[in-house]
Amino acid sequence: MTDQNQPTCALCGQEISEEERDFCLTNPRFNGQLFCSEHQKRFSACPAMRWQPGGRGSF
């Protein structure tokens, strides 16, 4: 059973840790949205990180 207060990734719905949540909330590039560590990579300033396999250049 999923805890209703457990933060989840805005893209995949996976539960995220408090550390991942805090990282998202303190970085303006996420615009207040929460993402798992895998999806946080899509917001990297490095183009090579944004276009990793599986990313396909879109969200």
MODELLER restraints for C-alpha pairs under 7 A, 6 or more apart:
rsr = mdl.restraints
at = mdl.atoms
rsr.add(forms.Gaussian(group=physical.xy_distance, feature=features.Distance(at['CA:6:A'], at['CA:15:A']), mean=6.48, stdev=0.5))
rsr.add(forms.Gaussian(group=physical.xy_distance, feature=features.Distance(at['CA:7:A'], at['CA:15:A']), mean=5.79, stdev=0.5))
rsr.add(forms.Gaussian(group=physical.xy_distance, feature=features.Distance(at['CA:7:A'], at['CA:16:A']), mean=5.71, stdev=0.5))
rsr.add(forms.Gaussian(group=physical.xy_distance, feature=features.Distance(at['CA:7:A'], at['CA:21:A']), mean=7.00, stdev=0.5))
rsr.add(forms.Gaussian(group=physical.xy_distance, feature=features.Distance(at['CA:8:A'], at['CA:14:A']), mean=5.25, stdev=0.5))
rsr.add(forms.Gaussian(group=physical.xy_distance, feature=features.Distance(at['CA:8:A'], at['CA:15:A']), mean=4.19, stdev=0.5))
rsr.add(forms.Gaussian(group=physical.xy_distance, feature=features.Distance(at['CA:8:A'], at['CA:16:A']), mean=5.27, stdev=0.5))
rsr.add(forms.Gaussian(group=physical.xy_distance, feature=features.Distance(at['CA:8:A'], at['CA:34:A']), mean=6.79, stdev=0.5))
rsr.add(forms.Gaussian(group=physical.xy_distance, feature=features.Distance(at['CA:9:A'], at['CA:15:A']), mean=6.36, stdev=0.5))
rsr.add(forms.Gaussian(group=physical.xy_distance, feature=features.Distance(at['CA:9:A'], at['CA:16:A']), mean=6.41, stdev=0.5))
rsr.add(forms.Gaussian(group=physical.xy_distance, feature=features.Distance(at['CA:9:A'], at['CA:34:A']), mean=5.35, stdev=0.5))
rsr.add(forms.Gaussian(group=physical.xy_distance, feature=features.Distance(at['CA:9:A'], at['CA:35:A']), mean=4.14, stdev=0.5))
rsr.add(forms.Gaussian(group=physical.xy_distance, feature=features.Distance(at['CA:9:A'], at['CA:36:A']), mean=5.16, stdev=0.5))
rsr.add(forms.Gaussian(group=physical.xy_distance, feature=features.Distance(at['CA:10:A'], at['CA:33:A']), mean=6.66, stdev=0.5))
rsr.add(forms.Gaussian(group=physical.xy_distance, feature=features.Distance(at['CA:10:A'], at['CA:34:A']), mean=5.71, stdev=0.5))
rsr.add(forms.Gaussian(group=physical.xy_distance, feature=features.Distance(at['CA:10:A'], at['CA:35:A']), mean=5.66, stdev=0.5))
rsr.add(forms.Gaussian(group=physical.xy_distance, feature=features.Distance(at['CA:11:A'], at['CA:35:A']), mean=6.87, stdev=0.5))
rsr.add(forms.Gaussian(group=physical.xy_distance, feature=features.Distance(at['CA:16:A'], at['CA:36:A']), mean=5.57, stdev=0.5))
rsr.add(forms.Gaussian(group=physical.xy_distance, feature=features.Distance(at['CA:20:A'], at['CA:36:A']), mean=6.43, stdev=0.5))
rsr.add(forms.Gaussian(group=physical.xy_distance, feature=features.Distance(at['CA:20:A'], at['CA:37:A']), mean=6.54, stdev=0.5))
rsr.add(forms.Gaussian(group=physical.xy_distance, feature=features.Distance(at['CA:21:A'], at['CA:34:A']), mean=5.92, stdev=0.5))
rsr.add(forms.Gaussian(group=physical.xy_distance, feature=features.Distance(at['CA:24:A'], at['CA:30:A']), mean=5.90, stdev=0.5))
rsr.add(forms.Gaussian(group=physical.xy_distance, feature=features.Distance(at['CA:24:A'], at['CA:32:A']), mean=6.83, stdev=0.5))
rsr.add(forms.Gaussian(group=physical.xy_distance, feature=features.Distance(at['CA:24:A'], at['CA:33:A']), mean=6.75, stdev=0.5))
rsr.add(forms.Gaussian(group=physical.xy_distance, feature=features.Distance(at['CA:24:A'], at['CA:34:A']), mean=5.61, stdev=0.5))
rsr.add(forms.Gaussian(group=physical.xy_distance, feature=features.Distance(at['CA:24:A'], at['CA:35:A']), mean=6.83, stdev=0.5))
rsr.add(forms.Gaussian(group=physical.xy_distance, feature=features.Distance(at['CA:25:A'], at['CA:32:A']), mean=5.52, stdev=0.5))
rsr.add(forms.Gaussian(group=physical.xy_distance, feature=features.Distance(at['CA:29:A'], at['CA:43:A']), mean=6.83, stdev=0.5))
rsr.add(forms.Gaussian(group=physical.xy_distance, feature=features.Distance(at['CA:41:A'], at['CA:49:A']), mean=6.09, stdev=0.5))
rsr.add(forms.Gaussian(group=physical.xy_distance, feature=features.Distance(at['CA:41:A'], at['CA:50:A']), mean=6.22, stdev=0.5))
rsr.add(forms.Gaussian(group=physical.xy_distance, feature=features.Distance(at['CA:42:A'], at['CA:49:A']), mean=6.59, stdev=0.5))
rsr.add(forms.Gaussian(group=physical.xy_distance, feature=features.Distance(at['CA:42:A'], at['CA:50:A']), mean=4.37, stdev=0.5))
rsr.add(forms.Gaussian(group=physical.xy_distance, feature=features.Distance(at['CA:43:A'], at['CA:50:A']), mean=6.54, stdev=0.5))
rsr.add(forms.Gaussian(group=physical.xy_distance, feature=features.Distance(at['CA:44:A'], at['CA:50:A']), mean=6.20, stdev=0.5))
rsr.add(forms.Gaussian(group=physical.xy_distance, feature=features.Distance(at['CA:51:A'], at['CA:57:A']), mean=5.55, stdev=0.5))
